[in-house]
Amino acid sequence: MPSPVDLGDKLAQFNATWSPHTVAVFNGNDIALVKAAGEFVWHHHDDTDDLFLVLEGSLSIDLPDGTVTLGPGQLFVVPAGTPHRPRTDGEAHVLLIEPSGTPNTGEPSTAAPRRVI
């Protein structure tokens, strides 16, 4: 019988930042957790939106027209093709939903490998 996914338990299993870890798959989409610290790179995803849901901490997402700042319980969807750069002053724990195999940098050659926990 399948068991529920404990997000706190999954987050405790890794320390790497900006390295998404898939914790479930839903209709061909990865449900992933990432620990964010500092700045990520400016990037975009040509064919997919990018959903960020902050679980803990604060995350800012720089966009061409300004910055969106999220706190715990808040989410934001970056539309496909939109350049963006997530960043944080401390550490943030973020849930991501994106099609399986989507490179986190937008480019397969520079993306973190897909990790499933």
Backbone hydrogen bonds, N-H to C=O, Kabsch-Sander energy under -0.5 kcal/mol:
donor,donor_aa,acceptor,acceptor_aa,energy
6,D,4,P,-0.6
7,L,5,V,-0.9
10,K,6,D,-2.4
11,L,7,L,-2.7
12,A,8,G,-1.6
13,Q,10,K,-1.4
14,F,11,L,-1.2
18,W,35,K,-2.6
21,H,33,L,-2.6
22,T,115,R,-3.6
23,V,31,I,-3.2
24,A,31,I,-1.3
26,F,29,N,-2.9
29,N,26,F,-1.6
30,D,98,E,-3.2
31,I,24,A,-3.0
32,A,30,D,-0.7
32,A,96,L,-2.7
33,L,21,H,-2.4
34,V,94,V,-2.3
35,K,16,A,-0.6
36,A,34,V,-0.6
36,A,92,A,-3.2
38,G,88,T,-1.0
38,G,90,G,-0.7
40,F,86,P,-2.5
43,H,84,H,-2.0
46,D,44,H,-0.5
50,D,78,V,-2.2
51,L,97,I,-1.0
52,F,50,D,-0.5
52,F,76,F,-2.6
53,L,95,L,-2.2
54,V,74,Q,-2.5
55,L,93,H,-3.1
56,E,93,H,-1.6
59,L,70,L,-2.2
60,S,87,R,-3.1
61,I,68,V,-3.1
62,D,60,S,-0.5
62,D,85,R,-2.8
63,L,66,G,-3.3
66,G,63,L,-1.4
68,V,61,I,-2.2
70,L,59,L,-3.4
73,G,54,V,-3.1
74,Q,71,G,-2.1
76,F,52,F,-2.2
78,V,50,D,-2.9
78,V,76,F,-0.6
81,G,45,H,-2.9
82,T,79,P,-2.0
84,H,43,H,-2.5
85,R,62,D,-1.8
87,R,60,S,-2.6
88,T,38,G,-2.0
92,A,36,A,-2.4
93,H,56,E,-2.3
94,V,34,V,-2.6
94,V,92,A,-0.5
95,L,53,L,-3.1
96,L,32,A,-3.2
97,I,51,L,-0.9
98,E,30,D,-1.7
100,S,28,G,-2.5
102,T,99,P,-2.0
106,G,103,P,-1.5
110,T,107,E,-1.5
111,A,107,E,-0.9
115,R,20,P,-0.7
117,I,22,T,-2.7
